[in-house]
Structures are given as structure tokens and as C-alpha cells.
Amino acid sequence: MRPLAILFVFLFVACSECVAEKPASGEARQIKGANLPALMLQHKPPYAGIGGPPDPAITFDRVDVIIERGFPGPAQTPYLSIGRNGGYLYKIDALNLPGGQVRPAANLVERLPPARLTELQRLLEATKWLTAPGGEGAATHTDADVITLAITRDGKTQTIKMHGQRPAPYTALQKFFYDLAAQENLYYRLTRVPGEQIEAIRELHDAIESALGRPGRQPPRHDFTFERYHDLFSGALDQWYARQPDELSTAVDLMVLLKRDTHAAAVARLRYDRDSNLRSTVARALPVLHGEKAISLLADMIESTAEARLSLIGLGEPAVPTIASIIEPDVARENPRSVALIRAYIDHWKELPQPVDPRVLKAVIANMQLEKVRARGMSYHRELLKLAGAPEPKPATALETAKLFLKHLKAGDEAELEKLRDNVGSIEKWLVLRESFDPSAEVTLETLFIDKTSGFFVTRPFQNKAGHEIHVVVFMNLARGTDWRVGPALEEPAQRTLYKDRFLESHPGAQETRP
């Protein structure tokens, strides 16, 4: 059984609030002729439990509505009945469609949130309880719907029939009923009509994204109570292994809209899903549902989706140390994390708060100074620094490289030497040599010779642990610009002059530099 079919069965069984009716046989069985009095006799509020004491601000006993569609072709006619406590019934009869398909009948019961119930009271008051002019009259357009509306107050019922779109104050009241009917029809298709479930999921997702104000989405067409769909889609998150990506994406965005952080762990679990669109949806959701705890989750996803990178940046100052720690040391040639993050800043420059945190720019500059990054090219690094108004770093000189190398070698700072890995050769060999140094000795530069392609330097004399005076002699190969690759060290003091002379013989243009 396919996952969507499983969902339908599960929802049909679990929907205790829905009352099943057998589909009609033969001709389509619909609510025709707006026989509202008969329906009102058949169905009486309250529909969704009494709840708390009645709100004294609500002064109607019940509101009953039939919406007859004006467009041609077979259609179900919805009936809505709303009680004083906000409990309501959405009823549609079965409908036979061409090809032998049948839309089943349904009685759906739910309760209006207090704010929506108050809104209905206000809209009815604005029509003076359906006595204000403009409610009835001929439609001004073809294929007009007909809304038959009855309000019962103090045992008396006022009824009107609205043809087509009516002027104020009835326009907003009509929209209220259209919105509620559309909300319930979508719920009906999600839970009762397997053949339309996929399309219903997509329609709901579109409505959620519109409500979230996502780019490229039109303003919401209907005013839905999205809480209505919570139980359906929280179940999808719990059974993620049996659900389709579209359904899970809808579930994730619904929890974002409702700000339901109780489902945060279930959403985070989907960050490794193989569907890229679902991963993007999850990446947008994590900051909303997890807050700052989303930083480490998004860091795991930055190679997976552009939305993860943007969401990480969007978390602001708390995420800066993580962003810097990703950019600064990265030298990967395949899917480089640093370049992906730098591009995220560039691509969304106008959307991001300014200025960019200096720690991020510092990390970018540090990354630019790594040999493998220079070999790969730094166009994105330069573009970000240009946008931020930050100067590009000057390349390290041979003298600076030599001094920095000796400083880290003396300190035995493996972490800093690791950053210079491609400049210092084997870190392990250098650290073994350092073990022979007297701990109190100062290791400083005495002289440096450089030409266009190579370099050579000697340290001032210092003592090793055996009490012997030594010099460290280092050959430097110019790799690119002022990017120096440090060669093997020589600790034989008697040979240092020989090595210097040989260097100068092979590099007659070398210039001496003293610190």
C-alpha cells in the first residue's frame, strides 16, 4: 500500500469527529433548492461540545448557511451551521462524478476559535442582523453563487438569499463563510477523498506559504484557521518513514506557521532526507523551532542546501563563531564549505543586516592566506570584502613568514603550525627537532637571503638541551608570490657557512635582509 493511501486510511479511522455517510447510488445526491428549514430541523447545535460558559458578547443562537455554486457542472453544495459556542457543522452530500467516481458524503464537526467567533458576531452586527440594505437583489455577474443565510436570535429567525457578490456590509460576511467552507472542504479532501489528497496537500502548502509571506507567493486568498490541520500533519511527522516529501514539507511549514516547537525534534530528524526540497524546508524551519540550538544542526547542513547557509547567517551574532570556524580553516576542493558560506553572503547581500560581523571578515581574510585557497582562486572572497568595504589582506612577506614560523616552532604551537601546514612541510619532523632545543632558549632570525625564486635564513645561535650552541638553517622555496614553502632544518653549526655559500652561488641575485 502506498504511503498516501496509508495516510488516508489512518485519517479516516482516526477522525472521530467525522460522521460517515454512505455514498448515494444512482444520481448525485446534493443539497438542492436551498432547503434550509429542513436542514435546520435535522441538525441542531451545539456540535463540538459545550465547553465553558457562553460568551455574553455572542448574541445569536445559531447561524445557518447554504452555498450553491453558480458555475456549471456537478458540484457538492456545502451546508454550514454554527452554534453560539462556536461549534459548527460542515455538511456535504455524496456526489457521483463522470467515470464512476464518487465523492463521499461527510459531516465534519469543529469549533471556531474565540477570535473568529467574535469576528462573526461583529460582521452580523454590521448587517444589522441581515436587515441592512444590499443583502438581496439580482446578481451583477454570470455564474453567480447563491448564499442562503439564516440567523436565529431569541427564538426568531431572519433569512436572506444573497445572489452573487453583495456590497458592504455583506461582502465581508460572505467572505467569512466562503473562507470557512474552503477550509473545511480542504480538510474533507485530505481525509475523505484519496484521489484528491495529493492536490489538497499542495493547495494547503501554498496557503501556508502565503500566510508565512514567502517570496513569490500571493497574499492569502482565504482566512484559514490552520490549527484545524495540526493533528493531521503532526501525525505525518511521527510517521515520517511512511510519508511522501510533499506531505512532510507541508507538515514542517505548518509547524513553523503555528510556532509548534513541541515538534522541533521531529522536524530536525528530517534534515538528512534525500529530497532536496524537503531539506530546504527543514533548514528554514530549524531557527523558528529550535532558536539558537539550530546553529549546530544548520552547520551540519551547509553543504546540503543553500537554505541552511542562509538560515545559519540569519541567526545573527550567536552563529558568528560557528560561521567563522567553518570559513577560516576550510581548504576543501570538493564542495568547499567556506566558499558556499561566502557566496550566501554575496547572493543575499541586500537581505542581510549590515554591517557584516568583523569576525566573519577576519575569517575570510585568514582563509585567503591559505595556499590551497589561493591556488583555487579567491574571487568570492574578494567580492565579499569589496561589498563590506574591507581591504584585501596584503600577502605575507618572506621575512614575516620566517618570523612567524620560528615563533610557532619555539612555542610548539601545533595548532598554529597546522594553519601553515603547506608552508612548513612536515609538522611532526619540526616538532621532533624542537624537542632538542633548550626550553629557555630564544629562537630568533639572524639573517635572510631571498631572490625571485628561493630563500635561505639562519637563526641566531642558541643552545640545545645538551648545552651545545646550534643554529637552525632553513631553505625556502618560493611557491607563488610571497607564499614560501619552508624546507628541512639543519642543526650542524659548522656547516651553516657552507650552506649559505652554496645558496649564494646558485642564487647570485639574492639580497640579504636583517630583522
HUTA-V687584 format. One record per run of one state. SS is the DSSP state (h for helix, s for strand, l for the rest). FROM is the first residue (numbers start at 1). LEN is the number of residues. If there is no record, write none. Layout:
ss:SS from:FROM len:LEN
ss:SS from:FROM len:LEN
This chain:
ss:l from:1 len:2
ss:h from:3 len:12
ss:l from:15 len:3
ss:s from:18 len:3
ss:l from:21 len:15
ss:h from:36 len:7
ss:l from:43 len:19
ss:s from:62 len:7
ss:l from:69 len:9
ss:s from:78 len:6
ss:l from:84 len:3
ss:s from:87 len:6
ss:l from:93 len:2
ss:s from:95 len:2
ss:l from:97 len:1
ss:h from:98 len:3
ss:l from:101 len:1
ss:s from:102 len:2
ss:l from:104 len:2
ss:s from:106 len:6
ss:l from:112 len:2
ss:h from:114 len:13
ss:l from:127 len:19
ss:s from:146 len:8
ss:l from:154 len:2
ss:s from:156 len:8
ss:l from:164 len:6
ss:h from:170 len:23
ss:l from:193 len:1
ss:h from:194 len:19
ss:l from:213 len:13
ss:h from:226 len:13
ss:l from:239 len:1
ss:h from:240 len:3
ss:l from:243 len:2
ss:h from:245 len:14
ss:l from:259 len:2
ss:h from:261 len:12
ss:l from:273 len:3
ss:h from:276 len:24
ss:l from:300 len:6
ss:h from:306 len:9
ss:l from:315 len:2
ss:h from:317 len:11
ss:l from:328 len:9
ss:h from:337 len:11
ss:l from:348 len:1
ss:h from:349 len:3
ss:l from:352 len:6
ss:h from:358 len:11
ss:l from:369 len:2
ss:h from:371 len:6
ss:l from:377 len:2
ss:h from:379 len:10
ss:l from:389 len:9
ss:h from:398 len:14
ss:l from:412 len:2
ss:h from:414 len:6
ss:l from:420 len:1
ss:h from:421 len:4
ss:l from:425 len:2
ss:h from:427 len:8
ss:l from:435 len:2
ss:s from:437 len:1
ss:l from:438 len:7
ss:s from:445 len:6
ss:l from:451 len:3
ss:s from:454 len:6
ss:l from:460 len:2
ss:s from:462 len:3
ss:l from:465 len:4
ss:s from:469 len:2
ss:l from:471 len:2
ss:s from:473 len:8
ss:l from:481 len:2
ss:s from:483 len:8
ss:l from:491 len:2
ss:h from:493 len:14
ss:l from:507 len:4
ss:s from:511 len:3
ss:l from:514 len:2
